[in-house]
Amino acid sequence: MTRAELEEFVEAPSAFAPAGPGTMTLSTPGLVLRGDVGGTWAGVERIRLEDDGVDDAVETVRDFMRTTRTKIASWWLTELSTPSDVEERLLAGGLVVVEGDYHLDGLLLTDEPPAGPPDVVTRPVETVDEYVAATESMYESFDLPAGRRADPAALAAEFELRRGADAEVVYAAWLDGELAGYARAMLSPRGVFMSGGSTLPSARGRGVYRALVRARWDAAVARGTPALAVSAGAMSAPILRRLGFEKTCQFRRLQDVRSSG
């Protein structure tokens, strides 16, 4: 895999990773869209719009959100996004900047990261109870509002839908036998895209996050695709750089919330 191909993967993982059960993808010359049907988030990536195509693109994304019943679309703008004033035009069309979640680094790792501490055990979740508990730990770690949390019944249905699918893997970490962290891996022929990495407040500072990074690196190597990609904010980016990740692009995330109508 060339460096250029890996950098493309960092910018637009949905363009290269297969969609899992319950997930829809729409690819056009101007963008790539992906969202979980009935879920919270849709992602808009690899934004290459014509000068007269911005308004139509916004409507395409909103139609996709209505079809999939997703609530929020994240538009991932980078230095390569077009036209040059696309951000200003999207903001004029109703998208917003979320304070503290606007600038994110696109990071890439192609060298082996350090291992996690020996007292941290990481592996894919194996049961519905583990999936529910791990996901709820992620909610707690990120202090997500109630409106963005799925209830246990919905999480159980999600687990059953995705059981055995070779598209995404959910990892959990245990510290001294207690659940301590959560992470997701999107599997692709170009590498593994990481998301959701989080550590419960009571376990922070003990290498849980590092262990979850290493678990996903080991999965990438086992698949013959030794690369990790991630979009990282102010909390995780410094940790990831210390683990050897390199910045390949700068994201500017805009958000569009679907109206109740």
Phi, psi and omega in degrees: 000130181281162177300318180299320179294322178291322178292326173298321179295320178300315184289324187218072181299329182292342179285344187235343180264137178295147178281137178275179178302137179078009181244138178245142177232138175230123180242128176234170176300338185260345183190167172237133182240138174213139177202152175276129181299124181078005181269188182274316195248144163236149180243138178244115189232170178046062187275108181227076186265148172288161183303326182260016186249006185292312182298319179296324179295319178299317179292324176299316179293318180293324174297319177299317179297319178295319181295316182272351182063027173281152189264326188226134174250127173262122175263118185260089178278145175225184178298339182268354183291144178228157359288178187297332180256026185300323182296313180299321182287325175293318177297321177294334180273004174114354176285163184224159170266132176261115183303131180086355180221045184247302177271122176226148180267135168273117188240149182225139176233127177234003176243151184301126177276166178294154177286159175281170180296152182294339181271006176251122179256126178235140176193164174297145176294147187243340183230164179298322180296320177295319180298314180296312182296319180294316180296319178295330176292324176296317177304316181293319182298319181270358181053048181291140177294158185303324182294345180251012179252133173279145179282166184303324180295318179293321178294322178297319178294322177297318179298315181295323179297321187262359183302126176081358180285141182260059179228315178224148176230134174259128178253151170233157177236141177239132178244120184052038177083358181251139178303131186227341185200168185218149174199153178241151176229124172263121187266135181211165176293346180261352182146192180248128174264127184264144173207162172073003183302124185205153180230134177301143182308323183291345183249004185289151180085010183237018171088012181294313181298317179299319180295324179290325174297313182296323179299320181284329172298314180299323177294320179296317179296318181298332179272358182078021180231071189285075177205141174239136177234152182196151167256125192232135177268193188295332181282315187269333185302315180298323178295315182294323177297322178295334179275357175111002179290145178244143179281130178244339178201165178246118177273144167238108187267122172252156187231139177233127182254128182291133177287157181297338179279000000 
